[in-house]
Amino acid sequence: MTTSITGKPFSWRFTTPLFIGSVLNPINSSLIATALIPIAAGIHVGVGQTAILVSALYVATAIAQPTAGKAAEVFGPRRVFVTGILLVLLGGLLGGFAPNLTVLLVSRVLIGLGTSCAYPTAMLLIRRRAQAAGLDRPPGGVLGGLQIAGIATASLGLPIGGVLVQFLGWRAVFFINVPVAVLALVAALLWIPRDVPIERRSPRAVVSSLDVTGIIGFALAMTSLLFFLSSLPTVNGTFLAATVVLWVAEVLWELRAKTPFLDIRLLADNLALTRTYLRFAIVLFCAYVVLYGITQWLEASRGLSEGTAGLLILPMTVVSGIVTIPIARRNLIRSPLLIAAVACIAAGVGVLFLHTDAWLVITLIITVVLGISQGAGGSGNTTALYTQAPPEQLATASGLLRSFGYIGSIASSAIIGIVFRDSASDAGVTSIGWIMLGVSVVLLLITFFDRTLKRSASA
């Protein structure tokens, strides 16, 4: 149920908390990268042990994004958004004062869960706002701003983390969440309209509406899958078997669920939406394999510091934001997705030549090209999802989009682990280039031959 809105429905007051909240997840995904070695020294553990702090946020986010979307559809998006911000606040404080690795792990999980609430709830709030204002779709700049905040800012974490660690110490990468969360919380309480009162229902009805069994099954299956991918290049038979069994059980349950958390029938019937998920995963795979893999190579083989390597990746964010704005304003879909696929292919070709003397120039070109891919692909896929997902399932569908993105990022980590098994070598970089080319060609094919893609949201 929505009420009519007069005046400017998408004023800066309404969008500001949504953008601030959405920026926390992508930045935290890479913010800690430069802090792992200082953390290990600070709490007296091996550097290898701190890697769990990276995967913990990935796993928590991949599970929590669609879960937060489902909860927003049942309890109201403002309530879920505010709850998420409070979790981020708690996680930032807990990590900042953490005495050991266990507490840091809990902190990262809380930050992952909390930051995951912003993007899917923002999508639902924007949809409802547009409906209340009598609009078929929100202004393109709104979805574009959300795209920049929620996806394009991922590479900002590296330089920000490097500066924080260098001048304030590793605890600052946790404490930085506190003032940002407070700002988002105050803005949300002041400017996001209250949700309608929650309808009184029995606990059993709430469990059924949320599909708690489906959520638990999805969490277990996703965790097993991500741990299996993280174990590569060694094939862990236990994780592989558990992944197969858990996903089969999840699919069978969701086919019978009255209000499924993971609507298998929707994904099977709405193949256009399924292809959007796959395209988004591939675009982020290409971005993250450079974000983490090539930066490792720059540090190990070219002797760059963490801060310098992070600055070389910075154009990816800047270009992505610049590209997103005109595409989002026009609500374009098909052409930016084709541009993103071609850009990924071009980046893969560039990676093949990184071992030459022109590595510095080529690195800058790759980051610019991938910025185009992220901006065009992120904006096009977000607008496509907005038109393809059923309105009543938009929040869950938006969260699932982000889950697919994190599957892409985890897959990139697995590939990096395989090709850099012994060291971050030139041969490994060449392998990354060929893999990027292969998946990018698939991306181009599933985009070019997808006749369901509209020219724009208004077409």
TAHUJO-V352524 format. One record per residue. N is the residue number from 1. RES is the residue in three letters. SS is DSSP state (alpha for helix, beta for strand, coil for the rest). Layout:
BEGIN
{{N RES SS} {N RES SS}}
END
This chain:
BEGIN
{{1 MET coil} {2 THR coil} {3 THR coil} {4 SER coil} {5 ILE coil} {6 THR coil} {7 GLY coil} {8 LYS coil} {9 PRO coil} {10 PHE coil} {11 SER coil} {12 TRP alpha} {13 ARG alpha} {14 PHE alpha} {15 THR alpha} {16 THR alpha} {17 PRO alpha} {18 LEU alpha} {19 PHE alpha} {20 ILE alpha} {21 GLY alpha} {22 SER alpha} {23 VAL alpha} {24 LEU alpha} {25 ASN alpha} {26 PRO alpha} {27 ILE alpha} {28 ASN alpha} {29 SER alpha} {30 SER alpha} {31 LEU alpha} {32 ILE coil} {33 ALA alpha} {34 THR alpha} {35 ALA alpha} {36 LEU alpha} {37 ILE alpha} {38 PRO alpha} {39 ILE alpha} {40 ALA alpha} {41 ALA alpha} {42 GLY alpha} {43 ILE alpha} {44 HIS coil} {45 VAL coil} {46 GLY coil} {47 VAL alpha} {48 GLY alpha} {49 GLN alpha} {50 THR alpha} {51 ALA alpha} {52 ILE alpha} {53 LEU alpha} {54 VAL alpha} {55 SER alpha} {56 ALA alpha} {57 LEU alpha} {58 TYR alpha} {59 VAL alpha} {60 ALA alpha} {61 THR alpha} {62 ALA alpha} {63 ILE alpha} {64 ALA alpha} {65 GLN alpha} {66 PRO alpha} {67 THR alpha} {68 ALA alpha} {69 GLY alpha} {70 LYS alpha} {71 ALA alpha} {72 ALA alpha} {73 GLU alpha} {74 VAL alpha} {75 PHE alpha} {76 GLY coil} {77 PRO alpha} {78 ARG alpha} {79 ARG alpha} {80 VAL alpha} {81 PHE alpha} {82 VAL alpha} {83 THR alpha} {84 GLY alpha} {85 ILE alpha} {86 LEU alpha} {87 LEU alpha} {88 VAL alpha} {89 LEU alpha} {90 LEU alpha} {91 GLY alpha} {92 GLY alpha} {93 LEU alpha} {94 LEU alpha} {95 GLY alpha} {96 GLY alpha} {97 PHE coil} {98 ALA coil} {99 PRO coil} {100 ASN coil} {101 LEU alpha} {102 THR alpha} {103 VAL alpha} {104 LEU alpha} {105 LEU alpha} {106 VAL alpha} {107 SER alpha} {108 ARG alpha} {109 VAL alpha} {110 LEU alpha} {111 ILE alpha} {112 GLY alpha} {113 LEU alpha} {114 GLY alpha} {115 THR alpha} {116 SER alpha} {117 CYS alpha} {118 ALA alpha} {119 TYR alpha} {120 PRO alpha} {121 THR alpha} {122 ALA alpha} {123 MET alpha} {124 LEU alpha} {125 LEU alpha} {126 ILE alpha} {127 ARG alpha} {128 ARG alpha} {129 ARG alpha} {130 ALA alpha} {131 GLN alpha} {132 ALA alpha} {133 ALA coil} {134 GLY coil} {135 LEU coil} {136 ASP coil} {137 ARG coil} {138 PRO coil} {139 PRO coil} {140 GLY alpha} {141 GLY alpha} {142 VAL alpha} {143 LEU alpha} {144 GLY alpha} {145 GLY alpha} {146 LEU alpha} {147 GLN alpha} {148 ILE alpha} {149 ALA alpha} {150 GLY alpha} {151 ILE coil} {152 ALA alpha} {153 THR alpha} {154 ALA alpha} {155 SER alpha} {156 LEU alpha} {157 GLY alpha} {158 LEU alpha} {159 PRO alpha} {160 ILE alpha} {161 GLY alpha} {162 GLY alpha} {163 VAL alpha} {164 LEU alpha} {165 VAL alpha} {166 GLN alpha} {167 PHE alpha} {168 LEU alpha} {169 GLY coil} {170 TRP coil} {171 ARG coil} {172 ALA alpha} {173 VAL alpha} {174 PHE alpha} {175 PHE alpha} {176 ILE alpha} {177 ASN alpha} {178 VAL alpha} {179 PRO alpha} {180 VAL alpha} {181 ALA alpha} {182 VAL alpha} {183 LEU alpha} {184 ALA alpha} {185 LEU alpha} {186 VAL alpha} {187 ALA alpha} {188 ALA alpha} {189 LEU alpha} {190 LEU alpha} {191 TRP alpha} {192 ILE coil} {193 PRO coil} {194 ARG coil} {195 ASP coil} {196 VAL coil} {197 PRO coil} {198 ILE coil} {199 GLU coil} {200 ARG coil} {201 ARG coil} {202 SER coil} {203 PRO alpha} {204 ARG alpha} {205 ALA alpha} {206 VAL alpha} {207 VAL alpha} {208 SER alpha} {209 SER alpha} {210 LEU alpha} {211 ASP coil} {212 VAL alpha} {213 THR alpha} {214 GLY alpha} {215 ILE alpha} {216 ILE alpha} {217 GLY alpha} {218 PHE alpha} {219 ALA alpha} {220 LEU alpha} {221 ALA alpha} {222 MET alpha} {223 THR alpha} {224 SER alpha} {225 LEU alpha} {226 LEU alpha} {227 PHE alpha} {228 PHE alpha} {229 LEU alpha} {230 SER alpha} {231 SER alpha} {232 LEU coil} {233 PRO coil} {234 THR coil} {235 VAL coil} {236 ASN coil} {237 GLY alpha} {238 THR alpha} {239 PHE alpha} {240 LEU alpha} {241 ALA alpha} {242 ALA alpha} {243 THR alpha} {244 VAL alpha} {245 VAL alpha} {246 LEU alpha} {247 TRP alpha} {248 VAL alpha} {249 ALA alpha} {250 GLU alpha} {251 VAL alpha} {252 LEU alpha} {253 TRP alpha} {254 GLU alpha} {255 LEU alpha} {256 ARG alpha} {257 ALA coil} {258 LYS coil} {259 THR coil} {260 PRO coil} {261 PHE coil} {262 LEU coil} {263 ASP coil} {264 ILE alpha} {265 ARG alpha} {266 LEU alpha} {267 LEU alpha} {268 ALA alpha} {269 ASP alpha} {270 ASN coil} {271 LEU alpha} {272 ALA alpha} {273 LEU alpha} {274 THR alpha} {275 ARG alpha} {276 THR alpha} {277 TYR alpha} {278 LEU alpha} {279 ARG alpha} {280 PHE alpha} {281 ALA alpha} {282 ILE alpha} {283 VAL alpha} {284 LEU alpha} {285 PHE alpha} {286 CYS alpha} {287 ALA alpha} {288 TYR alpha} {289 VAL alpha} {290 VAL alpha} {291 LEU alpha} {292 TYR alpha} {293 GLY alpha} {294 ILE alpha} {295 THR alpha} {296 GLN alpha} {297 TRP alpha} {298 LEU alpha} {299 GLU alpha} {300 ALA alpha} {301 SER alpha} {302 ARG coil} {303 GLY coil} {304 LEU coil} {305 SER coil} {306 GLU alpha} {307 GLY alpha} {308 THR alpha} {309 ALA alpha} {310 GLY alpha} {311 LEU alpha} {312 LEU alpha} {313 ILE alpha} {314 LEU alpha} {315 PRO alpha} {316 MET alpha} {317 THR alpha} {318 VAL alpha} {319 VAL alpha} {320 SER alpha} {321 GLY alpha} {322 ILE alpha} {323 VAL alpha} {324 THR alpha} {325 ILE alpha} {326 PRO alpha} {327 ILE alpha} {328 ALA alpha} {329 ARG alpha} {330 ARG coil} {331 ASN coil} {332 LEU beta} {333 ILE coil} {334 ARG alpha} {335 SER alpha} {336 PRO alpha} {337 LEU alpha} {338 LEU alpha} {339 ILE alpha} {340 ALA alpha} {341 ALA alpha} {342 VAL alpha} {343 ALA alpha} {344 CYS alpha} {345 ILE alpha} {346 ALA alpha} {347 ALA alpha} {348 GLY alpha} {349 VAL alpha} {350 GLY alpha} {351 VAL alpha} {352 LEU alpha} {353 PHE coil} {354 LEU coil} {355 HIS coil} {356 THR coil} {357 ASP coil} {358 ALA coil} {359 TRP alpha} {360 LEU alpha} {361 VAL alpha} {362 ILE alpha} {363 THR alpha} {364 LEU alpha} {365 ILE alpha} {366 ILE alpha} {367 THR alpha} {368 VAL alpha} {369 VAL alpha} {370 LEU alpha} {371 GLY alpha} {372 ILE alpha} {373 SER alpha} {374 GLN alpha} {375 GLY alpha} {376 ALA alpha} {377 GLY alpha} {378 GLY alpha} {379 SER alpha} {380 GLY alpha} {381 ASN alpha} {382 THR alpha} {383 THR alpha} {384 ALA alpha} {385 LEU alpha} {386 TYR alpha} {387 THR alpha} {388 GLN alpha} {389 ALA coil} {390 PRO coil} {391 PRO alpha} {392 GLU alpha} {393 GLN alpha} {394 LEU alpha} {395 ALA alpha} {396 THR alpha} {397 ALA alpha} {398 SER alpha} {399 GLY alpha} {400 LEU alpha} {401 LEU alpha} {402 ARG alpha} {403 SER alpha} {404 PHE alpha} {405 GLY alpha} {406 TYR alpha} {407 ILE alpha} {408 GLY alpha} {409 SER alpha} {410 ILE alpha} {411 ALA alpha} {412 SER alpha} {413 SER alpha} {414 ALA alpha} {415 ILE alpha} {416 ILE alpha} {417 GLY alpha} {418 ILE alpha} {419 VAL alpha} {420 PHE coil} {421 ARG coil} {422 ASP coil} {423 SER coil} {424 ALA coil} {425 SER coil} {426 ASP alpha} {427 ALA alpha} {428 GLY alpha} {429 VAL alpha} {430 THR alpha} {431 SER alpha} {432 ILE alpha} {433 GLY alpha} {434 TRP alpha} {435 ILE alpha} {436 MET alpha} {437 LEU alpha} {438 GLY alpha} {439 VAL alpha} {440 SER alpha} {441 VAL alpha} {442 VAL alpha} {443 LEU alpha} {444 LEU alpha} {445 LEU alpha} {446 ILE alpha} {447 THR alpha} {448 PHE alpha} {449 PHE coil} {450 ASP coil} {451 ARG coil} {452 THR coil} {453 LEU coil} {454 LYS coil} {455 ARG coil} {456 SER beta} {457 ALA coil} {458 SER coil} {459 ALA coil}}
END
